[in-house]
Each structure stands twice: as structure tokens, then as C-alpha cells.
Amino acid sequence: MRKKAFFSLLLLSGIFALLPAQPGTTTDKAQLEKERKEIQKELQEIQAVYNKVKGQTKQSLGQLSILKRKIDVQEKYISNINKELRSIDDDIYLSNLEIYRLQKQVDTLKAQYARTVVYAYKNRSSYDYLNFIFSANSFNDAVRRISYLKRYREYREKQVATILETQQLITQRKQQQEGRKEKKNEALDNQVKQVQELAVQKKEKDAVVSKLKSQEKDLKKQITAKQKRDKQLQGSINAIVKKEIDDARKAAEKKAADEKKNNPTVTTNPTTNPATNPGTTTNPTTPRVKPTTPAKPTVVFNTDADIKLNAGFEGNRGRLPWPVDNGYVKIHFGSYAIEGTLLKGDNPGITISTQVGNAVKSVFDGEVVAVFNLGDGMAVTIRHGKYFTTYSNLTGVGVSKGATVKTGQAIGKAGKDDDGTSGQIDFILMIETRNVNPEPWLRK
């Protein structure tokens, strides 16, 4: 009975499943890799643009804007590397835990196997096995004991296989650890390199700021001229938008009046009026139905076409194409200050630097409601339902008032900037009478 109990104990305690831990997640790593590639691509594009203006002897706001953008993206790159390093450290930590667990498992398996070997050695004679079988109480009991011994032999073989598999798994995990450590060293080297690059960029930016400070008088003239031009431009746009709103409101009111005229509300029914048909009766508790009056439009641009344009424009927030290819924001929306100087300004839209003559395109389907001259360039205003976009400092305008335009359709070309070193346009977005920042609406 003792032998049987010993065999039973071994069979129940020896085998358990190998469940390796899974350091990190594939999704997180794939997202980091995707983000890193996008950042690297953006850095290359920024550098290509900067190389075109870097050699200019006269420093410009465009150079400062590019360098600031490059520094921002460079900091994002370093942040991405830091995330990668944290991910690798987490993987190494979890993998070390797994290796420790597997090693403890191997030690346990070896100890169990050693006990079975010692016992088998002590009871290795044929007499012991025969005695175990022939001491059975019945023939069926003897068959069960033979089957039991067979399972015990299979168990020992499985013990050996499990020990070997676990040792192989430990070797595999240690090799993976070496790969992670190499990857971490590469990431650390890249981190040092990118931090050094960031320091160079900041030093270069400080040099540009210093030169711009020495050109403060010229910059002040440029900003004063821009503020004057912006005021004139905004005044023209406001008048255009006001007229469009007034026209849309009048059209909506006329439509409502025509519908009321063509579909008069019947207040009484002669077949059921007790005054004209005494034989009929009415329920005194039934409330009198009052004639309905068409509701006044709650929005100005509420035609079917406008509703469709409104929904389309809103649905493409963050996905609208840029009005020019290969451009960058020189002056952002709203209040701004030029670093290193006391100069300040306020931009009703965004000022985009690009090459002179680059095609300027409509960001969405719409109707051209105005083409006008600002003295030093042309401007085009397009209505997209309740949304208005204006593109100024254009040359070679190829559309006229009333024309229907499609997304990405060229409407003109970019003119020269204030100091004549590059091209630029001003892009303004309004929701009816309110100016809004266009950047969140444009594709990243």
C-alpha cells in the first residue's frame, strides 16, 4: 500500500503547464514605431524647407518659425525614444521574472525526478514489480496495477521531456533578453544623439533671435504693414459675410412667406360648424385647434445644399487639405510676440510660407462669393455653407464670383512675402461672423 501511495503522489504532483509571460504589447510597440516614423518624416520635411532659407543673409520670421517647429518636433522625437526605453525596461523586468519562475520550475521538476529515480533504484529488482502485481486481490486489480506501472513509466519519460523543454525555454528567454539589451543600448545612443541635436537647434534658434533683434526696426515696419493689411482684409471679409447672411435670411423669409401663402391653414370646417349645420354637435371639452404659423429659421444657411455642406465641412475637421503644398505656418492664429523683441501682433488667420507661384487650392467644396484686390495682391473668399474661407496675397487668380469650386481645386498662386525672400499667403476661416483657428481643421 505504501508503494501504491508513493506512485500516486508522484503522478499527481509532477506535471504543470508552462505559461510564459508576455512582456510588453505588440500594439504599443507598433504605435511607437508608427509615431517615430511620422516624426522622422516630418523632421526631414522641415529640414528640407529650412535648407532653402538657411543661406539668406537677412534673417526672417520664417526662419524663426521653422526652427521653433523643428525644436517642437525634435522634443517629440526624444519623448518617443524615452517611451521606447521605458517599454524595453518593462520587457526586461517581466522577462527576468519569467526566467526566475522557469528556473524555479526546473529545480522543482529535477527534485521530483531525482526522488523517482532514487526510489526506482532502491526497488529495481524484478521481484519488487512482480510482488506488486501478484499481491493484487483479484485479476482485475492486477490489470489495474500493470496499467498503473505503465503510466508511471510514461510519467517519468514526460518528466524528462518537461525538464528539457523548460531548459530550452529558459535559454530562449535569455537570448531574447540579450536582444532587448542591445536594442536598449541602441535607443540610449540615439537618445544622446537627438538630445545633442536639440541643443544645436536651440543654439541656432538663439542666433536667429539675436539677429532679428538687430533688425527690429525693419520687423516693426513689416508687422505694421501686415496689421494694416489685415484690418483692411478683415473689413472686406466682414462686409462680404454680412451680405451673404442678409441675402440668405431674406431668401429664407421669402420662402417661408410663399409657403404660408400657397398653403393657408384652415381654421374651421363648414361641414361640422354648428352655426352652419345645426344638426351637428361638438364636444365642448375638445380644445380648439389654433392655426399653425411656420417657425422662423433658427439658422441662416439652412437650405438642403447648405446643410449638406455644413455637415461635410464639420465632418472633415482635422482632415481638410492645406491650401498650399510644401508650406509651413509662419505666423499662427491670434496674438503673437516675436521672441527677443518687444514686437507683438494679432493674426486673424494663419500666415503660411511657401514658394512664390505655388498653387493655392480650395480646402473644401463651395461657392466663390468674392474676388477682390487688396493693393499688393488679390484675395478670394469661398462659402461652404455657414463656413467661409479666405485666401489672400494671391496672384493669377483663376476663379470668379459665383463659380463653384471643388476640394483641392486651384484658385490662384502664392505671392511674395513682405521682405521678398519667399512666398506666402494668409488663410482665414470664419464660422459665419466669427474667426476661428484654422490649424485644428487642417490635416496633420
N, C-alpha and C positions, 0 to 999 in steps of 0.2 A: 504493500500500500504506500509505503514511503517513496518507493521508486516512481510509482504512478503519479503521486502528488508532485514530485520534483519535475517530472516531464511536463505536467500540466502547467506548472508555474512558468517554465521556460517558454512554452508556446504562447502563453497569454501576454508575456512582458517584453518579448524581444523586438517585435517589428512595429514601427510607427512611421507615418508618412513624412516625406521630406517636403516642406513648404517654404521655399526660398523667398526672402523679402525682395520687394521690387523697388530699389532706390529711385527716387525722382519719378516724374511722369513724362511720357512721350509728348503729351500735348503742351506742357510748359516749355519743354526744350525746343519743340518745333516753333512755338510762338516767339521765343527768344531769338532763335535763328532767323526767323522771318523779319523780326524787328531790326536785327543787326544788319541784314542785307539792305533793308529800306534806308536805314541811316547811312550806310556806306554809299549807297547810290546818291542820296541827297547831298552828302558831302562832296562827292565828285562833281555833281551839277553846280553846286555853289562855287567850288574851286574854279571850274571852267569859266563861270561868269566873272569871277573876281580877277582871273588872269587877264581878261580883256580890258579891265580898268586899272589894274595894278600899276602899269607903267606910266600912267598920266602924271605929269609933274604937278598939276594942280589937284589938291585933294578935294573930294566932293562928298555930299551927304550919301550918295550912292555907295561909295567905298565903305563908309562907316556902317551903313545899313547891312551891307553884305557881310562884313566882319562880325557884326553883332549876331547876325543869323547863323554864321558859321560857328561861333562860340556856343550858341544855344544848342545846336545840333551836336557839336563835339561833346558837350556835357551830357547829352542824352546817350551818346555812344559810350562814354565812361560809365554811366549809370547802368547801361545794358551789360557791360563787362562785369560790373560788380554783382549784378543779378546772376550772371553765369557762374561766377566764383562761389556765390552762396549756394547755388544749385549743386555744384560739384562737391563742395564741402558736405552738404546734406547727403549726397550719394555715398561719399567715402565713409561718413559716420554710420549710415544704415548698413552699408556693406560690411563694415567691421563688426557690427552687431551680428550680422548673419554668419560671418566666418566663425565668430566665437561660439554661436549656437551650434553650428555644424560640427565644430571641433568637440564640443561637449557631447554631442550626439555620437560621434565616432568613439570617443572614450567610453561611453556607456555601452555601446554595441560590442566593443572589444572586451570589456569586462564580462559582459554576459556570455560572449562566445568562449572566453577563457574558462569560465565556470563549467560550460557544457563539455569542453574538451577534457578538463580535469576529471569530470565525472565519468565521461566515456572511457578515459584511460583506466580509471580505477575499476570499471566494470566492463572491461574489454573482452573478457573470455566468452566463448560461445555458450558456456554453461549458464551464465547470468541471463542472457537473452532467452535461452530455451526454458530456463526456470520461470522467467517472467511470463512466457506463453503458456507452458504446461500447468502453471499454478492457477489457471483460469477455472472458474466454477462450472463453465459449460462450453460447448463447442462455439456457440455464438459469441461468448465472452472472449474466447481465444482468437476468433477472427477479428474482433474489435481491437484486441491488443496488437495483432500483427499490423493492422491498419494504423494504429497509434504509433508504432515504431517507424513505419514508413513515413508518416507525417513529420515525425521528429527528425528523421534524416533529411527530409526536404527543408525543414525549418533551419537546420544547421547550414545547408547549402545556401539558403536565402540570406542567412546572417552574413555569410562571407560576401555574397553579391552586394548586399546593402552597405557593408563597410567599404567595399571598393568603390561603389557609386558615390558615396558621401565623400570619400577622399578625393575622387575626381572632381566633384563639385567644389570642394574647398580650393583645389588647385586652380579651377576655372575662375572662381571669385577673386583669388589673389592676383591672377593675371589681369582681370578687369580692373582691379584696384591700381595696378601699375599704369594701366592706360589712363585712368582718371587722374592720377598724379601727374602724368605727362601733360594731359590736357590742362590741368590746373596751372602748371608751370608756364605753358604757352599763353594762357589767359593772363597770368601775372605779368609776363613780359610785354604783352600787348597793352595791359593797363598802364605800365610805366611809360611806354612809348606814347600812348594817347594823352596821358597827363602832361608829358613834356610838350607835345604838340599844342595842347591847350594853352600852356604857358607862353609859347611862341606867338599864338594867335592873339592873346591878351596884350602882349608887348607890342605887336603890330597895330592893334586897335588903339592903344595909348599913343602911339606915334602919329596915327591919323588924327586923333582928337587934338593932339598938340598943334599939328599943322592947321587944322580947321580953326583953332582958337586964334591963330595968327591971321586968318582970313575972315575974322568975324565981321568986319565991315562989309565985305562982299556978300557974305552969307545973309547979313541983315537985309541988304538990298533984294536978294533973291526971295527971302521969306516975305518981305513987304510986298513985293510984286505978286507973289503967289496968293497972299491973303486978299489982295485987291482983286485978283483974277477969280479967286474962289467966291468972293462976295458977289461979283458980277454973275458968275456961273450959277450960284445958288439962287440968286434973284430971278434969273431967267427960268430955271427949272421950276421954282415955286409958282411962277405965273403960268407955265405950261401945265403943271399938275392941277392947279386951281381950275383952269379952263376945262380940263378933261373931267374933273369931278363935277363941275357945274353942268357940263353937257350931259354926262351920264345921269345926273339927278333929274334934269329936265326930261330926258328921254324916258326914265323910269316913271315919272309923274304922268307924262302924256300917255304912256302905255296903260297905266292904272286907270286914268280917266276914260280912255277909249273902251277898256274892258267893262267899266261901270256903265258906260253909255250903251254899249251893244248888248249887255246882259243885265237889264234892270231887275231889281229884286221885287217880287210880287208880295205885297203886304196883306191882301185879302183875297179870298176865294169866293166868287159870286155864287157858286153852287151851294155853299154852306153858310153864307151870310144870313143871319136871321132877319135882317132888315129887308132883304130882297126875296127871301124864301122863308116865310113864316112857318112853314111846315117842318122845317129842320130845327134841331135842338143842338145846343152846345153844352159842354161840360164846364160849369163855372169854375171848377178847380184847375182847369188846364191853363197854364200860363200862356200869355200872348207871345207869339214869336215875333221878335223885332227884326227888321231888315238888317242884313249884314253889310258892313262897309269894308271895301278892300283895305287891307293893312298897308301902311306906308312902308316902303322898302327899308329894311334895317341896315343894309349895306349899299354902298353906291354902285359898285360894279357887280351887278347880280344877274346879268344875262347868262344864258347857258354857256356861251363861249367864254365869258369871264370866269364863271365858276370852275370850268374845266382848267383854264389857265392858272387860276389861283391854287387849285389842288395840285396841279403838276409842278408849279414853282415851289410850293411848300414841301411837297414830297421829295424834291431833289435838294433839299437843304444839305449842305456838306458834300454834294456831288456835282454841283454846277461847274462847267468848264471855265477856265480862266479866260479873260478877254484877249490875252496875248500868249503866244508860246514863248518859252525860254525867257521869262521875265521874273522879277522879284520885287517885293514891296519895298519901296524906297522910303515912304512916309506912311505910317499906319493911320488908321481912323481915329478921330478925336484929338484930344490935347496931346501935344508932344513938346519935348525940350531937346535941344541939341547939346549933347554931352560936352562938357568942358567950356561951355559958353553960357551967357545969360539969355540966349535967344529961345523964344517959345512961339508956339503957333497952335492952330486948331484946323484939322483937316476934315472936310465934310464927307470924304470918301477915303479911298486909298490911292496913293500915287505909286504907279508901277513903272519901274525902269526896264527898258528893253532896247533892242536895236532900232535905229531910225529906219522907218519904212516897213517894219514888221506889220503883218496883217492884224487888224483889230476886229474881233468877232463878237457877235451877239451871244450872250450866255444862255439864252432861252428863247423859245418861240415867242413872237409878239408882233406888235404893230409900231412902226416908226411914227411918233406923234410930233417930232420937231427935228429940224436940222438948222443950226444957227451958227453964226460967226462970232467969235469972241475977240477978234482983232489979231491975235497971234496964232489962231488955229480954229478949227471947226469943232462942233460938238453935235452929238446925236443922242436923242432921248427916245427910248423904246418902252412901250407899255406892255406889261404881261399881266393882264387882269388888273388887280389893285397894286401890283408891284411896278416900279419904274426904275430903269437902269439908264445911266447917262455916261457916255464915253466922250471925253474931251481931249484937246490938244491933238486933233486928227488932221491929216492931210489926205487928199484924194478920196473924199467921201463918195461912196458908190451907191447910196440909197437916197430916197426922197421921202417926204412926208406922205403918210398913207400907205407906204409899202409894207407888205407882210414879210417878216424875216423868220428864218429857222435857226435852231440852236447850232452854233458854230459857223454861221454864215458871216463872211467878211463884210464889214460895213465901211471900212476906211483903213488908213495906215497911221502908224505912230509918228508923231512929230518930234522935233529936237527938245531936249530938256533946257533948263534955264541957262546953264553955262555952256551949252552947245557941245558937250563931250559925249553925249549918248542920246538915246531916245527915251521918251516917257509918255504915259497917258494918265489921266485922272479918271477913276472909275467910282461912280456914286450909285448907291442903292437906296431907294426910298419905298416905304410901305405907305401908300397914299401921301400924306404930307410929312411923314416922319423919316428922317435919315437914320439908317442903321449901318452897323459894321458889316461890310460885305465879306470879310475873310471867313467867318464861320459858315457862310453859304457856299463858298467855293471849294472845289475838290482839293484834298490834302496832297 
